[in-house]
Structure formats: structure tokens, C-alpha cells
Amino acid sequence: MCWCSSVATVPTIRAVAAAAGVSTATVSNVLSGQVGRASRAGFSTTTAAKVHAAAAALGYRPNQAAKAMRTGRTGTMLLSLTMLSSDPWARAMVDAVQQAAAAAGITVLIMADGSWSSVLDTHRADAIFLDAVAPAERRLVRSLAAAGTSLVVFDETLEPDGFDVVRSDALPGCAMVVEHLLRSHGSVAALVPAPGATSRQIHPLQPSRLEPYRQVMAEAGVQVRERDVAVFDGTPVGAFARATALLQGPDRPTALYASTDFAGIQAVRAAERLGLVVGEDVHIASIGNTPEGALMSPSLTSAGPADLFAQVAARLVARARDASLPPSLLDFPWELNVRTSAP
């Protein structure tokens, strides 16, 4: 009796090349994400499709560890987001980056608690996005950039220094929102997080988003009552609870400024829970211009930068592909988007 065993053959790049009728170099170029640069890489999109079909039929998967050792690239991108689960801004950033990265053949990894400094001690990536850099972490960011780490940093005061900076000064947008509400209302209430509870850490010298509210109200000659400023703990539950308390009772405000979109969304939900018609009984406007706020019903009036998410995603992909790009400042001016919640 003969005992025979069969071992599954692991498909190789040569097998894919033979099945597609191309060279192993072409297979390598196609599977490394160069489809968008097909003409320069020496193959057509039709050839690329044949390679992908052959690889799928054979069950071929590139050896990423070997590829990283050979090319110095990992095929991955890291996103550090401090409030992923509750912040529509963070979720919009993830959606935009994942879409752009998938088209480039790059895998996106997410750090959801903002603890990027410890993660980068043990993990490499072709590009890294940081949505918050504390003042004490700035020296580390510069050191990482000097050592060759490709970084894109969201910060309202940093200057490019070996890394890209995404700047989007929110304070003019805050003033736009309050001014818009004051055009139809004698007074405006505010829903703001407690100091230190913001989703992106702001430089100590940067005024909070409550300051533009107070300034616009003072310039309009409107006194801010203590009860008109609701401070919450930085969570959606906290924002909902404080908005509910603010919007109930006979002396409730008819206009509400929320300093983030996620707080504005919670304020809309609180108003509806109280039986108020948003856009009629109470006007609510906020800061961020996120897709979630724009697509909800009623849609949220919000100030924010246009096309920020798509442009940041494109820059991250460019950084992942070419670490030698000179550092740049991506500065996004703000605009007011008037929608149903505060016409």
C-alpha cells in the first residue's frame, strides 16, 4: 500500500505571468499599484486587467514582507484619529482616504485613540496622518520627519518642517455661523465642549471656539446670559444631554451655535426629541461641514472648508508613493453652507 500526500502549490509571480501572457516585471508593476501610471510603466490598462484576472484565478497574493524589504515600502498608510467612533469629521476623513488608497493599492490602518507616538515605535508605513499633535509632541514630529517618516499633520498653527501641514483655521467660520444666526434672531445660545475635550487638540495660544461667539455677540450689542452657554464633556451623549437641557422650558433659545458638527447633530436630535421643528421653532448651525451633517434630515447648516477630505486623501497617497516630495502647507479657507436647520 502506498501512502501519498498532496501539498497545495503556492502560486508564484511566474505562474501569474504565464497565465496572463506577460513578463514577471509587468506583473510586479501592475500588482504594486501602478495601474494609474500604466503608460509610463510600459503596459496598458487592458494588460493590467489580464494580470489582475490571472492573479485572482490562481489565488496569488504578493508577499508583502518581501516586497517591503525589496522596495522600502510597506504598502500601508496609518491614520491617527482621536475620536473615530463619535466624530463625523474623523469618519469622513477615513472614507475619503480609504477610497483614494484603494485606487492606489494601499492598505489603510487606523489608530483610533490618538496614541500614535507609541505605535510608530514599532510600525512602519508609507505615509502617516495625524489629526492632533499636542505641544509636547511637536519635537517628536520633527524628529520623525527628519528620520524619513512621511507625515501629513492636521494643525492650525504648525508650519511645514519636513512634513506636510493641513491648516484649516476654524475661528473665522465660527464667526460666520454666529453672524448668520443673529440675522434672524435677537440672541444665540452656544453648545461647546469643555476645555481639553475637543476632538483635535488646539495649540494653547489658539482661542477656543467660544471666543468668536462671544466677540460677535458683543459687537452686535447682545448680552450673553450664563444659561445660554451649554458646556458638555466632549461626548455625543454629553452634547445631547446639554442640548436637551438648553432647549426645553419657556425661556429656551430660538437659535443655537454648536462648535462642532457632531454637537450640532446631537442638538438637532435633542430638539426633535422635545417636539421642536428644526428650521422653524429653533435654528441650529455648527462647525465642520461634514458629509454626515449635510446628508442628515434636516440637513445641518455648517461652516467648513470645501473639499478638505478629498484633497488630504490625495496628498497622503502622493506622499505614500513618493517620500521625496517637498513639504507643503495645505491651507483651506472656510465657507458657510446654509441648509435646512438654519435657513
Buried (B, 14 or more C-beta within 10 A) or exposed (E): EEEEEEEEEEBBBEBBBBBBEBEBEBBBBBBBBBBBEBEEBEBEEEBBEBBBEBBEEBEBEBEEEEBBEEEEBBBBBBBBBBBBEBBBBBBBBBBBBBEBBEEBBBBBBBBBEBEBBEBBEEBEBBBBBBBBBEEEBBEBBBEBBEEEBBBBBBBBBBEBBBBBBBBBBBBEBBBBBBBBBBEEBEBBBBBBBEEEBBBBBBEEEBEBBBEBBBBBBEEBEBEBEEEBBBBBEBBBEBBBBBBBBBBBEEEBBBBBBBBBBBBBBBBBBBBEEBEBEBBEEBBBBBBBBBBBBBEBEBBBBBBBBEEBBBBBBBBBBBBBBEEEEEBBEBEBEBBBBEBBBBE
